[in-house]
């Protein structure tokens, strides 16, 4: 089983968050961000050895961890914080590997070096990709990732300040709208024409954006043929949401992602064969490209 979407903060990264005095920062284990209410982080969720044991017990051969983009670190200009993420993530125990993140002010600066160091690909925050111009601004980064034959994970980014709201507001309202905008912006940008082999995965089923294909058609748009290099992960959704997305994109474009520790493995009720494809074959194609599907359990 391959899980393409988890979060695990290395000790170096936690220390740097605690050293900060402006959002995002940690006060003990209370996380303070610019736009969301303070959040009590579970320390056990970031104990690498315990998390590794949990994955081994679940039969996970590879678990990919990513920087928490809602913190807004990619736009802070805090190189030490990004360095702490990369240095710590690179030393996490098996079965963990990590997505790289970049300083969005100079996104190409160290990207090739990070990809050469074993990071599986690059995570980008959805809030900067919500328009065709957002994708266009990152054109050189997209070209570098494509040349390296690596994938991109589009993850929810910084939420919009919404005053006093319930704790679920940002993940349910803001994150999903960001992902939907980034999904449609990619299509409107015509990214596939410029980057024909670039592999992309949208977290959380792209906020269920594919389900809106009927509305797209009603308003004069066209979904087009299924893109074999465009994926969505299953994080935070269950049988109803994933079944609806799979009916539009096909089961081969759905990959297993849990968003652990914020959610866990869900029985999608797709049957044994489809479950095996979602949890192994599809994520392997996302990571390494078509034609390289190994036998079960091989990374």
Residue pairs with C-beta under 8 A, 6 or more apart in sequence:
1 58
1 59
1 60
1 61
1 256
1 279
1 280
2 60
2 61
2 62
2 63
2 64
2 255
2 256
2 279
2 280
2 283
2 284
2 287
2 299
3 55
3 60
3 62
3 63
3 64
3 256
3 257
3 258
3 260
3 283
4 64
4 153
4 201
4 233
4 255
4 256
4 257
4 283
4 286
4 287
5 64
5 66
5 153
5 155
5 203
5 233
5 235
5 257
5 258
5 259
6 63
6 64
6 65
6 66
6 96
6 257
6 258
6 259
6 260
6 261
7 65
7 66
7 68
7 259
7 260
7 261
7 262
8 45
8 46
8 48
8 51
8 65
8 89
8 92
8 96
8 261
9 17
9 46
9 68
9 88
10 48
10 84
10 85
10 87
10 88
10 89
10 91
10 92
11 88
12 84
12 85
12 87
12 88
13 81
13 84
13 85
13 88
13 89
14 26
14 46
15 84
16 78
16 80
16 81
16 84
17 24
17 25
17 26
17 31
17 81
18 25
18 26
18 27
18 28
19 25
20 26
20 78
20 81
23 32
23 33
23 34
23 72
24 31
24 32
24 33
24 34
24 71
24 72
24 73
25 31
25 32
26 32
26 41
29 40
29 41
29 42
29 43
30 38
30 39
30 40
30 41
31 38
31 39
31 40
31 41
32 38
33 39
33 70
33 71
33 72
34 72
34 158
34 161
35 158
35 159
35 160
35 161
35 162
35 170
36 70
36 159
36 170
37 164
37 165
37 167
39 167
42 261
44 50
45 51
45 261
46 261
48 92
48 93
48 96
49 93
51 96
51 260
51 261
52 92
52 93
52 94
52 95
52 96
55 63
55 95
55 96
56 95
58 265
60 95
61 95
61 297
61 298
61 299
62 95
62 97
62 283
62 299
63 95
63 96
63 97
63 260
64 96
64 97
64 98
64 99
64 120
64 153
65 89
65 92
65 96
65 97
65 98
65 99
66 98
66 99
66 101
66 123
66 153
66 155
67 73
67 74
67 82
67 85
67 99
67 101
67 123
69 101
69 123
69 124
69 125
69 126
69 155
69 156
69 157
69 158
70 125
70 156
70 157
70 158
70 159
70 170
70 175
71 158
72 125
72 157
72 158
73 81
73 82
73 85
73 101
74 82
74 101
74 102
74 103
74 104
74 124
74 125
74 128
74 157
75 104
75 105
75 128
75 158
77 103
77 105
79 103
82 101
82 102
82 103
85 101
86 98
86 100
86 101
86 114
86 117
86 119
89 96
89 98
89 119
90 98
90 117
90 118
90 119
92 98
95 299
97 118
97 119
97 120
98 119
98 120
99 119
99 120
99 121
99 122
99 123
99 153
100 111
100 114
100 115
100 119
100 121
100 122
100 123
101 122
101 123
102 108
102 109
102 110
102 111
102 114
102 122
102 141
103 109
104 125
104 128
107 138
107 140
107 141
108 140
108 141
108 144
111 122
111 141
111 144
111 145
112 144
112 148
114 122
115 121
115 122
115 144
115 145
115 148
115 150
120 150
120 151
120 287
121 145
121 150
121 151
121 152
121 153
121 199
121 287
122 141
122 145
122 150
122 152
122 153
123 152
123 153
123 154
123 155
124 138
124 141
124 152
124 153
124 154
124 155
125 155
125 156
125 157
125 158
125 178
126 154
126 155
126 156
126 157
126 175
126 178
126 179
126 181
126 182
126 202
126 203
127 156
127 157
127 158
127 178
128 134
128 137
128 138
128 157
129 135
129 138
129 154
129 181
129 182
129 185
129 186
130 178
130 181
130 182
130 185
131 181
131 185
132 185
132 188
132 189
134 182
134 185
135 142
135 185
135 186
135 189
135 191
136 189
139 194
142 152
142 191
142 194
142 195
142 198
143 195
145 151
145 152
145 198
146 195
146 197
146 198
149 197
149 288
149 289
150 199
151 198
151 199
151 200
151 201
151 286
151 287
152 198
152 199
152 200
152 201
153 201
153 203
154 179
154 182
154 183
154 200
154 201
154 202
154 203
154 206
155 203
156 171
156 174
156 175
156 176
156 178
156 179
156 203
156 204
157 178
159 170
159 174
159 175
160 174
162 169
162 170
162 173
162 174
171 236
175 204
175 207
176 204
176 207
176 208
177 207
178 207
179 202
179 203
179 204
179 206
179 207
179 209
180 206
180 207
180 208
180 209
180 212
182 202
182 206
183 202
183 206
183 207
183 209
183 210
184 209
186 200
187 224
191 198
192 198
192 227
192 229
192 230
197 229
197 289
198 229
199 229
199 230
199 231
199 286
199 289
200 229
200 230
200 231
201 231
201 232
201 233
201 255
201 257
201 286
202 209
202 230
202 231
202 232
202 233
203 232
203 233
203 235
203 257
203 259
204 232
204 233
204 235
204 236
204 237
204 259
205 232
205 233
205 234
205 235
205 237
205 241
205 242
205 245
205 254
206 232
206 245
208 237
208 241
208 244
208 245
210 223
210 232
210 245
210 248
210 249
211 244
211 245
211 248
213 223
213 248
216 222
216 223
217 223
223 248
226 249
226 250
226 253
227 253
228 252
228 253
228 290
230 249
230 253
231 253
231 254
231 255
231 282
231 286
232 245
232 249
232 253
232 254
232 255
233 254
233 255
233 256
233 257
234 242
234 254
234 255
234 256
234 257
234 258
234 266
234 268
234 278
235 257
235 258
235 259
235 263
236 259
236 262
236 263
237 245
237 266
238 266
238 267
238 268
239 266
239 267
239 268
239 269
239 270
242 254
242 268
242 270
243 268
243 269
243 270
245 254
246 253
246 254
246 270
251 270
251 274
251 277
251 278
251 282
252 277
252 282
252 285
253 282
254 278
254 282
255 278
255 282
255 283
255 286
256 278
256 279
256 280
256 282
256 283
258 264
258 265
258 266
268 274
268 275
268 278
270 278
276 296
280 296
281 293
284 292
284 293
284 294
285 292
285 293
